[in-house]
Amino acid sequence: MSDGSNTINLVMFRGYGTAQRLNFSGRALRNAPDVAVEGASTLQNLVAALNRIDSNEVANVLVRAVHRGEVWETTSDEEGYFVFAVEPASPLDGAQEWQEVEVHWVDPQDDRGGPPVIAQVLTPPATSSFGVISDIDDTVLASHITSVVKMALEMLLKNAYSRATYPGVPQFYRALAGGSDGQAHNPIFYVSLSPWNLYALINQFLQINDIPAGPVLLRDYGLQLLAALRQPSPKHQVIQEVLDTYPLLPFVLLGDSGQHDPEIYAEVVRNNLGRILAVYIRDVSEGRDAGRRAEVETLAADLAALGVHMLLSHETADFAAHAAAKGLIADRSLTPPPPSERRA
């Protein structure tokens, strides 16, 4: 590939699958890799944010993936996205939690291309006792989604180091991953309305805050449409795809009251009776919005009749206490967070 192809960077998104099928994707861009800098100034963060918005995508890039000697190819679309849904010739190692696939772009004229990057694909091991599906904004990452102005300032003027989580989130999510004995390796899937442009920021944020890694499933639209983050989306469809991939695995759902998570999760429960162990909803109004609390409590009553507890609270500790009482996590996970942990 000519005409400046040496500037192509492949951004790989963590995928998920089974021993029989792997699903992973990425994007071909000319932008430099998005890497957060600790202590960066407001101006530096703004420049980095604008670079994310101006995603200089590359269409019609031939992309090759290699795993265990097998080779698959696909081509990026007009927005630079490419997707692999492959079935290995023989089943993968069921004890291996993450599969690593080597991916690189290829010049079809001489079969050469850029340096390889690694695609990580989650394949939950047999030790997994349940899965976790979590929202991101105002559930894990304080985003102030109910205020367009505050949300924009967080997005534009901060980075993965300066963004905040909520007290107890890292410990609770690590406890969920560990399960009742701490050794379950339960998979965690992060599903959000945020655009794919924010993938690197979210992924780095999880790593910086020692929150378990997992597939981050985002939405495809322009970052300039900030208000669109507050609109409904086919989020339940993405969640259903995860549930359908692992039909024998029950799930815990986590979200917040600021968007449509309670309604979406209630629909998921009704469509998957017996599959949902608990629903945890962070009250982002902290009790100030009586109307919204009443709506969520009505949904909670409906789900209680189906045998599923939807817990509404601002405190992660309340979710952890419920999960421990239900036998989902070990009691030791309730240890208070260290004083150095960031607060929202």
GIKALIN-V429965 format. One record per pair of residues at least 24 apart in sequence whose C-alpha atoms are under 6 Angstrom apart, sorted by the first residue. I is the first residue (numbers start at 1). GAP is how many residues later the second one is. D is the distance in whole Angstrom. If there is no record, write none. Layout:
<<I GAP D> <I GAP D>>
//
This chain:
<<1 106 4> <12 107 6> <14 106 5> <14 107 6> <14 201 5> <15 106 4> <15 200 6> <16 105 5> <16 106 4> <17 106 5> <18 105 5> <19 72 5> <19 73 5> <20 67 6> <20 71 5> <21 65 6> <21 66 5> <22 63 6> <22 64 5> <23 61 6> <23 62 4> <24 60 5> <25 57 6> <25 58 4> <25 59 6> <26 55 6> <26 56 6> <27 53 5> <27 54 4> <27 55 6> <28 29 6> <28 30 5> <28 52 5> <29 27 5> <29 28 4> <29 29 5> <30 26 5> <31 25 6> <36 124 6> <38 123 6> <42 115 5> <45 112 5> <45 113 6> <46 110 5> <46 111 5> <49 107 5> <52 145 6> <53 170 6> <62 43 6> <62 44 5> <63 41 6> <63 42 4> <63 43 6> <64 39 6> <64 40 6> <65 37 6> <65 38 4> <66 35 6> <66 36 5> <67 34 5> <94 31 6> <95 30 5> <97 25 6> <97 26 5> <97 27 5> <97 28 6> <98 24 5> <98 25 6> <127 57 5> <128 56 5> <128 57 5> <128 58 5> <130 56 6> <130 119 5> <130 120 5> <130 121 5> <131 55 5> <131 56 5> <131 120 5> <132 56 5> <132 119 5> <132 120 5> <132 121 6> <133 55 6> <133 56 5> <133 57 6> <133 120 5> <134 56 5> <134 119 6> <134 120 5> <134 121 6> <135 55 6> <135 56 5> <135 57 5> <135 120 5> <136 56 6> <139 116 5> <139 117 6> <140 25 6> <141 24 5> <142 202 6> <160 41 5> <160 45 5> <164 178 6> <164 180 5> <165 179 6> <166 177 5> <166 178 5> <167 176 6> <168 148 6> <168 169 6> <170 41 5> <175 154 6> <175 158 6> <176 153 6> <179 149 6> <179 150 5> <180 147 6> <180 148 5> <180 149 4> <180 150 5> <188 26 5> <189 25 5> <189 26 5> <190 26 5> <191 26 5> <192 26 5> <193 25 6> <193 26 5> <193 36 6> <194 24 6> <194 25 6> <195 24 5> <195 25 5> <195 26 6> <236 28 6> <250 25 5> <250 26 6> <251 25 5> <251 26 6> <252 24 6> <252 25 5> <252 26 5> <253 26 5> <254 25 6> <254 26 5> <254 27 6> <255 26 5> <256 25 5> <256 26 4> <257 26 5> <278 30 6> <278 31 5> <279 31 4> <280 30 6> <280 31 5> <281 31 5> <282 30 6> <282 31 5> <282 32 5> <283 29 6> <283 30 5> <283 31 5> <286 28 6>>
//
